[in-house]
Amino acid sequence: MKKPAASELSKKDELEILIRQGPKGDVSGSLDILRRLVLDDGLHSDSDGMSQLRIYIWLILLNASPIATDTYLELVHRGPSPAYAKIRNDTFRTLATDPLFKRRVSESSLIRLLNAIAWRLHDAKNEQLLDPGKTTIITSELGSPALQHVSPVRNYPQSPLTGATDNSEVGGAEAGIYVQGMNVLCAPFLYAARSEAEAFVAFHSFITRECPGYVRGAMDGVHKGLALVDKCLAIVDSKLSDYMLSKKMQAEVYAFPSVLTLCACTPPLPQVLELWDFLFSYGAHLNILCICAQLVLSRDTIFASSSPIKILRSFPPLQAKAVRSYALSFVPKIPPRLYEELVHHAK
């Protein structure tokens, strides 16, 4: 049977071949192709947002190598971590009104994964305290240096003041092993993954490389992100920004969950997964612009309300394609120095 020409392959076929066969020499070029395929056509998903390829694409984009299931089970079998009580206090309300999530992910699964993450971060923190000059084992053993990426939308070198280091996962003396909200941030990984071990390694890689500042005890990265929402909205829609500030609606008032969870707090879940395909492809920092995009999409409703805080207590249903389109249109409007802050704010 004649092999189909490249031009005859569907985008889904191209993705499957790229994932199955891997890059042919040019890792960076193959990664660009992967991102472009995700951006142009998205991932083929069913009505529940499930895709056979998604978790593998996320693992690649997050530079997270698979681990043996036994490695994950060893952490599970260690029993309750020091953060276990806090975890149990949060898990029962994780996406509590989402029937898709409740049908696929049990609370027990969520508890196991978060408790295993807490043990991993606890161990890394102790290693760093014992030997401050030592790079953490977890950061060095997972992933390929060839895939370490910054945003392809705009590339900036790591700043000595704001860039991440190999020790960023432990976060220095203020490191925590669990903060409220990690349960919601973890939920889409469990929903998309085919196993807890896959979800574990993807989630761990994400919080230790992409947004360690979000899960440190003081959540300094989240607060920086909230300040950036205000700054970016003032640039992309000054009229809307002025109106919201006149109502004393700084981002700290309404956007904390959206920043911390990368909009996972805003249903429907299939749209969250689609938005995350974009964010993992081009940089989780773009979530700040995605929040601005949601505000712009709701601007007429906000202007028509004498009390817009009532509207934003629960954001309108997420529209991933529209949000992504607006966010990309905002990128050229952001001054280079501010965009650099955007890139590094969660580190």
C-alpha positions as CSV (number, residue, x, y, z in Angstrom):
1,M,0.0,0.0,0.0
2,K,1.3,3.4,-1.0
3,K,2.4,5.6,2.0
4,P,0.4,8.8,2.0
5,A,2.3,12.0,1.2
6,A,3.0,14.5,3.9
7,S,0.5,16.9,2.3
8,E,-2.2,14.2,2.5
9,L,-1.8,13.6,6.3
10,S,-4.3,15.1,8.6
11,K,-3.1,17.3,11.4
12,K,-4.1,14.6,13.8
13,D,-2.0,12.1,11.9
14,E,1.0,14.5,12.0
15,L,0.7,14.8,15.7
16,E,0.4,11.1,16.2
17,I,3.5,10.4,14.1
18,L,5.5,13.2,15.8
19,I,4.6,11.8,19.3
20,R,5.1,8.2,18.3
21,Q,8.4,8.6,16.3
22,G,9.9,11.5,18.1
23,P,12.1,14.3,16.6
24,K,14.4,13.4,13.7
25,G,17.5,15.2,14.8
26,D,16.2,18.7,15.2
27,V,14.6,18.7,18.6
28,S,14.0,22.5,18.7
29,G,12.4,22.4,15.2
30,S,10.2,19.5,16.1
31,L,9.1,21.3,19.2
32,D,8.1,24.3,17.1
33,I,6.1,22.0,14.8
34,L,4.3,20.5,17.8
35,R,3.4,23.9,19.1
36,R,2.2,25.1,15.7
37,L,0.0,22.0,15.3
38,V,-1.5,22.5,18.7
39,L,-2.1,26.2,18.0
40,D,-3.5,25.8,14.5
41,D,-5.8,22.9,14.9
42,G,-5.9,22.0,18.5
43,L,-6.1,18.4,19.8
44,H,-8.8,16.1,18.7
45,S,-11.0,15.6,21.7
46,D,-14.4,14.0,22.5
47,S,-17.3,15.9,24.1
48,D,-15.8,15.4,27.5
49,G,-12.6,17.0,26.5
50,M,-10.7,13.7,26.5
51,S,-7.8,13.2,24.0
52,Q,-5.5,10.2,23.8
53,L,-2.6,12.5,22.9
54,R,-3.0,15.3,25.4
55,I,-1.1,14.0,28.4
56,Y,1.8,12.9,26.2
57,I,1.9,16.3,24.5
58,W,1.8,18.0,27.9
59,L,4.7,15.8,29.2
60,I,6.7,16.8,26.2
61,L,5.9,20.5,26.4
62,L,6.6,20.5,30.2
63,N,9.9,18.6,29.6
64,A,8.7,15.9,32.0
65,S,10.1,12.4,31.5
66,P,7.9,9.5,32.6
67,I,8.8,7.8,35.9
68,A,8.3,4.1,37.0
69,T,5.0,3.5,38.6
70,D,6.9,2.0,41.6
71,T,8.6,5.3,42.2
72,Y,5.2,7.0,42.6
73,L,3.9,4.2,44.7
74,E,6.8,4.5,47.1
75,L,5.8,8.0,47.8
76,V,2.1,7.0,48.3
77,H,3.1,4.1,50.6
78,R,5.0,6.5,52.9
79,G,1.6,7.5,54.3
80,P,0.4,11.0,55.4
81,S,2.8,13.8,54.7
82,P,3.2,16.8,57.0
83,A,0.6,18.6,54.7
84,Y,-1.9,15.7,54.8
85,A,-4.5,17.5,57.0
86,K,-4.4,20.6,54.8
87,I,-4.8,18.4,51.7
88,R,-7.8,16.6,53.2
89,N,-9.4,19.9,54.1
90,D,-9.4,21.0,50.4
91,T,-9.8,17.9,48.2
92,F,-13.5,17.3,48.8
93,R,-14.4,20.7,47.3
94,T,-12.2,20.4,44.2
95,L,-14.3,21.2,41.1
96,A,-17.2,20.1,43.3
97,T,-19.9,21.2,40.8
98,D,-18.2,19.7,37.7
99,P,-19.8,16.3,36.8
100,L,-17.2,15.4,34.2
101,F,-14.4,15.7,36.8
102,K,-16.4,13.9,39.5
103,R,-17.1,11.1,37.2
104,R,-13.5,10.5,36.1
105,V,-11.4,11.5,39.2
106,S,-12.0,10.2,42.7
107,E,-11.2,12.2,45.8
108,S,-8.9,9.4,46.9
109,S,-6.9,9.8,43.7
110,L,-6.5,13.5,44.3
111,I,-5.4,12.9,47.9
112,R,-2.8,10.3,46.9
113,L,-1.3,12.6,44.2
114,L,-1.2,15.7,46.3
115,N,0.2,13.8,49.3
116,A,2.9,12.3,47.0
117,I,3.8,15.8,45.7
118,A,4.0,17.1,49.3
119,W,6.5,14.3,50.2
120,R,8.6,15.0,47.1
121,L,8.7,18.8,47.9
122,H,9.4,18.0,51.5
123,D,12.4,15.8,50.6
124,A,13.7,18.4,48.2
125,K,13.4,21.1,50.8
126,N,15.3,19.0,53.4
127,E,18.1,18.2,50.9
128,Q,18.5,21.9,50.2
129,L,18.6,22.8,53.9
130,L,21.3,20.2,54.5
131,D,23.3,21.2,51.5
132,P,22.5,24.7,50.2
133,G,24.9,24.3,47.3
134,K,23.4,21.1,46.0
135,T,21.0,21.1,43.0
136,T,17.9,19.0,43.7
137,I,17.8,15.5,42.5
138,I,14.3,15.9,41.1
139,T,15.1,18.8,38.8
140,S,18.1,17.2,37.4
141,E,16.8,13.7,36.8
142,L,13.6,14.6,34.9
143,G,13.5,16.0,31.5
144,S,16.0,16.7,28.7
145,P,18.2,19.9,28.6
146,A,17.4,20.0,24.9
147,L,13.8,20.7,25.7
148,Q,14.2,23.4,28.3
149,H,12.1,26.2,26.8
150,V,11.1,29.8,27.2
151,S,8.1,31.3,25.5
152,P,8.3,31.0,21.7
153,V,6.1,34.1,21.6
154,R,9.0,36.2,22.8
155,N,12.3,34.9,24.0
156,Y,14.1,36.4,27.0
157,P,17.2,35.2,28.7
158,Q,16.9,34.2,32.4
159,S,17.4,37.3,34.6
160,P,19.8,36.8,37.5
161,L,17.2,38.5,39.7
162,T,14.0,37.0,38.4
163,G,15.0,33.8,36.5
164,A,14.5,30.3,37.9
165,T,17.4,28.3,39.2
166,D,17.8,24.6,39.5
167,N,16.8,25.0,43.1
168,S,13.6,26.9,42.4
169,E,11.4,24.1,43.3
170,V,12.4,24.3,47.0
171,G,12.0,28.1,47.0
172,G,14.6,28.8,49.7
173,A,13.7,29.3,53.4
174,E,10.1,30.2,52.6
175,A,9.3,27.0,50.8
176,G,6.1,25.2,51.5
177,I,5.0,21.7,50.4
178,Y,1.3,22.5,50.0
179,V,-0.8,25.7,49.6
180,Q,-4.5,26.1,49.3
181,G,-5.4,26.0,45.6
182,M,-2.9,23.4,44.6
183,N,-5.8,20.9,44.6
184,V,-7.6,22.8,41.8
185,L,-4.3,23.4,39.9
186,C,-3.7,19.6,40.1
187,A,-7.2,18.6,38.9
188,P,-6.8,19.0,35.1
189,F,-3.6,16.9,35.2
190,L,-5.5,14.0,36.8
191,Y,-8.4,14.4,34.5
192,A,-6.3,14.3,31.3
193,A,-3.8,11.7,32.4
194,R,-4.1,7.9,31.8
195,S,-2.6,7.1,35.2
196,E,-1.8,8.8,38.5
197,A,1.9,8.4,37.8
198,E,1.6,10.4,34.6
199,A,-0.4,13.1,36.3
200,F,2.2,13.2,39.2
201,V,5.2,13.8,37.0
202,A,3.4,16.4,34.8
203,F,2.1,18.3,37.8
204,H,5.5,18.1,39.6
205,S,7.3,19.4,36.6
206,F,4.8,22.2,36.2
207,I,4.9,23.6,39.7
208,T,8.7,23.2,40.1
209,R,9.7,24.7,36.8
210,E,6.9,26.8,35.4
211,C,5.4,28.4,38.5
212,P,7.3,27.6,41.8
213,G,6.4,31.1,42.9
214,Y,2.7,30.2,42.9
215,V,3.1,27.4,45.5
216,R,5.7,28.9,47.9
217,G,4.2,29.6,51.3
218,A,3.8,33.4,50.6
219,M,2.5,32.8,47.1
220,D,4.6,35.7,45.9
221,G,4.3,34.7,42.3
222,V,0.5,34.9,42.4
223,H,0.6,38.4,43.9
224,K,3.1,39.5,41.2
225,G,0.7,38.0,38.6
226,L,-2.2,39.9,40.0
227,A,-0.3,43.2,39.8
228,L,0.5,42.3,36.2
229,V,-3.1,41.7,35.4
230,D,-3.8,45.3,36.4
231,K,-0.8,46.6,34.4
232,C,-1.6,44.6,31.3
233,L,-5.3,45.5,31.3
234,A,-4.4,49.2,31.5
235,I,-2.5,48.8,28.3
236,V,-4.8,46.5,26.2
237,D,-8.1,48.2,27.3
238,S,-7.5,51.4,29.2
239,K,-11.1,52.4,29.3
240,L,-12.1,49.1,30.9
241,S,-9.2,49.3,33.3
242,D,-10.1,52.8,34.4
243,Y,-13.8,51.8,35.0
244,M,-12.8,48.8,37.1
245,L,-10.3,50.8,39.2
246,S,-13.0,53.4,39.7
247,K,-15.1,50.6,41.3
248,K,-12.0,49.7,43.4
249,M,-11.7,46.4,41.5
250,Q,-8.0,45.7,41.4
251,A,-7.1,42.2,40.3
252,E,-6.4,41.2,43.9
253,V,-10.2,41.4,44.5
254,Y,-11.4,39.1,41.7
255,A,-8.6,37.4,39.9
256,F,-6.7,35.4,42.6
257,P,-8.2,32.0,41.7
258,S,-7.7,32.6,38.0
259,V,-4.0,33.4,38.4
260,L,-3.2,30.6,40.9
261,T,-5.0,27.9,38.9
262,L,-4.3,29.0,35.4
263,C,-8.1,29.5,34.9
264,A,-8.9,25.9,36.0
265,C,-11.4,27.4,38.4
266,T,-13.5,28.6,35.5
267,P,-15.7,25.9,33.8
268,P,-16.3,24.1,31.5
269,L,-13.4,21.7,32.1
270,P,-12.9,20.7,28.4
271,Q,-12.3,24.4,27.6
272,V,-9.7,24.6,30.4
273,L,-7.9,21.7,28.9
274,E,-7.9,23.4,25.5
275,L,-6.6,26.6,27.0
276,W,-3.8,24.7,28.8
277,D,-2.8,23.1,25.5
278,F,-2.0,26.7,24.4
279,L,-0.4,27.8,27.7
280,F,1.9,24.8,27.9
281,S,2.9,25.3,24.2
282,Y,3.7,29.0,24.5
283,G,4.3,29.7,28.2
284,A,2.2,29.6,31.3
285,H,2.9,33.3,31.8
286,L,0.4,34.0,29.0
287,N,-2.3,33.1,31.5
288,I,-2.1,36.7,32.7
289,L,-3.1,37.9,29.2
290,C,-5.8,35.2,29.1
291,I,-7.3,36.7,32.2
292,C,-7.3,40.1,30.6
293,A,-8.9,38.5,27.5
294,Q,-11.7,37.2,29.6
295,L,-12.3,40.7,31.0
296,V,-12.3,42.2,27.5
297,L,-14.8,39.5,26.3
298,S,-17.1,40.5,29.2
299,R,-16.5,44.3,28.9
300,D,-20.1,45.2,27.8
301,T,-21.6,43.3,30.7
302,I,-19.1,44.9,33.1
303,F,-19.8,48.4,31.8
304,A,-23.5,47.8,32.1
305,S,-23.2,46.8,35.7
306,S,-23.2,49.2,38.6
307,S,-21.5,46.5,40.7
308,P,-19.2,44.5,38.3
309,I,-17.7,42.6,41.3
310,K,-20.9,40.5,41.3
311,I,-20.1,39.4,37.7
312,L,-16.5,38.5,38.4
313,R,-17.1,36.6,41.6
314,S,-17.6,33.7,39.2
315,F,-16.2,34.4,35.7
316,P,-18.4,33.7,32.7
317,P,-17.9,30.3,31.1
318,L,-14.5,29.9,29.5
319,Q,-14.2,30.2,25.7
320,A,-10.7,28.9,25.0
321,K,-10.4,29.8,21.3
322,A,-11.6,33.4,21.8
323,V,-9.5,33.9,24.9
324,R,-6.4,32.5,23.1
325,S,-7.0,34.8,20.1
326,Y,-7.3,37.9,22.2
327,A,-4.3,37.0,24.3
328,L,-2.1,36.6,21.2
329,S,-3.3,39.9,19.9
330,F,-2.3,41.5,23.2
331,V,1.3,40.3,23.0
332,P,2.7,42.9,20.6
333,K,1.1,45.7,22.7
334,I,3.0,44.8,25.9
335,P,6.3,46.8,26.3
336,P,9.4,44.6,26.3
337,R,10.3,45.3,30.0
338,L,6.8,44.5,31.2
339,Y,6.7,41.4,29.0
340,E,9.9,40.2,30.7
341,E,8.2,40.6,34.0
342,L,5.4,38.5,32.7
343,V,7.7,35.8,31.7
344,H,9.5,35.6,35.0
345,H,6.8,36.5,37.5
346,A,6.0,32.9,38.6
347,K,9.6,31.7,39.0
